[in-house]
Every structure is written in C-alpha cells, then in structure tokens.
Amino acid sequence: MKKVLYKTNQNNPAVRAYKEAVENGKKNQHVLPQGSKWVVKRADSERASHAFGTQQEATSYAESIAQNQGTAVFVHGSDGRIKDIRDY
C-alpha cells in the first residue's frame, strides 16, 4: 500500500477520501479546470484524457468512466480544490 503525505486538513472528508483512494491504488477520475476548458484526467496520469467546454459535460463523461470501472469522480472547482466526490 502506497502512503500519501498531505499538508492539508486531514479532517476534511474530501481530503480523506482522496488519500484513501490513492493509497488503495484506485484509478479515479478528476474533473479539472484547464484554461477555458474542463478536462477529465485519471488520478495517476499527467495528461488529460478529454477536454470539454463545460464542467457538466466533463463530469458526465467522468461519471460514465467511473461507473464502468467502479471508481470515484473528484469534481474540482475553478480554484482547483475538490468540491464534490461521487463514488461508484
């Protein structure tokens, strides 16, 4: 099991969920802002798999992947912070 160290609030449920997912090797999907687009990116990837014009389009795509893989979607806000977690 891979240990992940964070310099953030460990009591935050989003931070705890992300830490547990990474430690357990889950390939979760992240919906992130990138310039004027919203991208879907796997947790262990440096490159985005797809780019969309809206956050909702990106989230729908990420949810379809997560449902097939039995993983989670971490939806980030425009500031980059996790604002929602959807576990499948």
C-alpha positions as CSV (number, residue, x, y, z in Angstrom):
1,M,0.0,0.0,0.0
2,K,1.3,3.4,-1.0
3,K,1.4,6.0,1.8
4,V,0.5,9.6,0.8
5,L,1.5,12.5,3.0
6,Y,-0.6,15.7,2.9
7,K,0.0,19.1,4.4
8,T,-3.7,19.8,4.4
9,N,-6.6,19.5,6.8
10,Q,-6.9,15.7,7.4
11,N,-10.4,16.2,8.9
12,N,-11.7,17.3,5.5
13,P,-13.8,14.4,4.1
14,A,-12.7,15.2,0.5
15,V,-9.0,15.1,1.5
16,R,-9.5,11.8,3.4
17,A,-11.4,10.2,0.5
18,Y,-8.7,11.3,-1.9
19,K,-5.9,10.0,0.3
20,E,-7.6,6.6,0.8
21,A,-8.2,6.2,-3.0
22,V,-4.6,6.9,-3.8
23,E,-3.3,4.6,-1.1
24,N,-5.5,1.8,-2.4
25,G,-4.4,2.3,-6.0
26,K,-7.8,3.3,-7.4
27,K,-7.7,4.9,-10.8
28,N,-10.2,7.7,-10.0
29,Q,-11.3,10.3,-12.5
30,H,-10.8,14.1,-11.8
31,V,-12.7,16.9,-13.5
32,L,-10.3,19.9,-13.5
33,P,-10.2,23.4,-15.0
34,Q,-7.6,24.0,-17.6
35,G,-7.6,27.4,-19.2
36,S,-11.1,28.0,-20.6
37,K,-11.9,24.2,-20.8
38,W,-12.7,21.5,-18.3
39,V,-10.7,18.3,-18.6
40,V,-11.1,14.7,-17.4
41,K,-7.9,13.2,-16.0
42,R,-7.1,9.9,-14.4
43,A,-5.5,10.3,-10.9
44,D,-2.2,8.8,-11.9
45,S,-1.9,10.4,-15.3
46,E,-0.1,13.6,-16.3
47,R,-2.2,14.2,-19.4
48,A,-5.9,14.8,-19.7
49,S,-7.9,12.2,-21.5
50,H,-10.6,14.6,-22.8
51,A,-11.4,18.3,-22.8
52,F,-14.9,19.8,-22.7
53,G,-16.5,23.3,-22.9
54,T,-18.4,23.0,-19.6
55,Q,-17.8,21.4,-16.2
56,Q,-21.1,19.5,-16.5
57,E,-20.1,17.8,-19.8
58,A,-16.7,16.8,-18.3
59,T,-18.4,15.5,-15.1
60,S,-20.9,13.4,-17.1
61,Y,-18.1,11.8,-19.1
62,A,-16.0,11.1,-16.0
63,E,-19.1,9.6,-14.3
64,S,-19.6,7.2,-17.2
65,I,-16.0,6.0,-16.9
66,A,-16.2,5.7,-13.1
67,Q,-19.4,3.7,-13.3
68,N,-17.7,1.2,-15.6
69,Q,-14.6,0.9,-13.5
70,G,-16.2,1.1,-10.0
71,T,-14.1,4.1,-9.0
72,A,-14.9,7.7,-8.0
73,V,-15.1,11.1,-9.6
74,F,-13.5,14.1,-7.9
75,V,-15.0,17.3,-9.2
76,H,-12.8,20.3,-8.7
77,G,-13.9,23.9,-8.6
78,S,-12.5,26.7,-10.7
79,D,-9.9,27.3,-7.9
80,G,-8.7,23.7,-8.3
81,R,-10.0,22.5,-4.9
82,I,-12.1,19.4,-4.6
83,K,-15.7,20.4,-4.2
84,D,-17.6,17.1,-4.8
85,I,-16.9,13.4,-4.7
86,R,-19.1,10.8,-6.5
87,D,-18.2,7.2,-5.7
88,Y,-19.4,4.4,-7.9
